[in-house]
Amino acid sequence: AAAIESVREGQSLAQAMEHNGLTTPVAARMLRVGERSGNMGEMMERIASFCDDELARWVAIVTRLIEPVLMTVIGLLIGVIVVLMYFPIFQLAGSIR
């Protein structure tokens, strides 16, 4: 809402979005270039593509980090279940002696 008001007051879209924290510095520069050249549509598409690529990169990184941790947790959980299943058998074998 603050960015809309800034644009209504006469600021450029790039300035309004940058001052309100709605864009990255790279995207703000691309918006300024688009405003000056009159190719806002093309620049918006490039910004969207850039953001999609960055998001895909972050998802890949997070997936690579979470997967081993999740596998370790599942392995530990299965190990605990197996130990809990065999524990009564070991107790019974110990009491027979």
C-alpha positions in Angstrom: 0.0 0.0 0.0 2.9 2.4 0.8 4.4 1.7 -2.6 1.1 2.5 -4.4 0.9 5.8 -2.5 4.5 6.6 -3.4 3.7 6.1 -7.1 0.6 8.2 -6.8 2.8 11.0 -5.3 5.0 10.9 -8.4 7.8 8.6 -7.5 8.9 6.1 -10.1 7.9 2.5 -9.7 11.5 1.5 -9.1 12.0 4.1 -6.4 8.7 3.3 -4.7 9.4 -0.4 -4.6 13.0 0.0 -3.5 12.2 2.4 -0.7 9.5 0.1 0.6 11.7 -3.0 0.6 9.7 -4.7 -2.1 12.5 -5.5 -4.5 16.2 -6.5 -4.5 18.8 -4.0 -5.6 19.3 -5.9 -8.9 15.6 -5.8 -9.7 15.4 -2.1 -8.8 18.2 -1.4 -11.3 16.4 -3.5 -13.9 13.2 -1.6 -13.2 15.0 1.8 -13.6 16.4 0.6 -17.0 12.9 -0.5 -18.1 11.4 2.9 -17.1 14.1 4.8 -18.9 14.0 2.7 -22.1 10.2 2.2 -22.1 10.5 -1.6 -21.9 8.9 -2.2 -18.5 7.1 -5.3 -19.7 10.3 -6.9 -20.9 12.2 -5.9 -17.8 9.4 -7.3 -15.6 9.6 -10.6 -17.4 13.4 -10.7 -16.9 13.0 -9.9 -13.2 10.4 -12.7 -12.9 12.8 -15.1 -14.6 15.6 -14.0 -12.3 13.5 -14.5 -9.2 12.3 -17.9 -10.4 15.9 -19.0 -11.0 16.9 -17.7 -7.5 14.0 -19.5 -5.9 14.8 -22.7 -7.7 18.4 -22.4 -6.5 17.3 -21.9 -2.9 14.8 -24.8 -3.0 17.6 -27.1 -4.4 20.0 -26.0 -1.6 17.4 -26.5 1.2 16.4 -29.9 -0.3 20.1 -31.0 -0.3 20.4 -29.9 3.3 17.2 -31.3 4.7 17.4 -34.7 2.9 20.4 -36.1 4.9 19.0 -34.7 8.2 15.6 -36.3 7.5 17.2 -39.6 6.6 19.3 -39.5 9.8 16.2 -38.8 11.9 14.2 -41.6 10.3 17.2 -44.0 10.7 17.4 -43.1 14.4 13.7 -43.5 14.9 13.8 -47.0 13.2 16.8 -47.9 15.4 15.0 -46.9 18.6 11.9 -48.9 17.5 14.1 -52.0 16.8 15.9 -51.7 20.2 12.6 -51.2 22.0 11.2 -54.4 20.3 14.2 -56.5 21.2 14.6 -55.1 24.8 12.0 -57.4 26.3 13.6 -60.4 24.7 17.0 -59.4 26.1 15.4 -59.0 29.6 13.7 -62.4 29.3 17.0 -64.0 28.3 18.8 -62.3 31.2 16.3 -63.5 33.7 16.5 -67.2 32.6 20.1 -67.5 33.7 
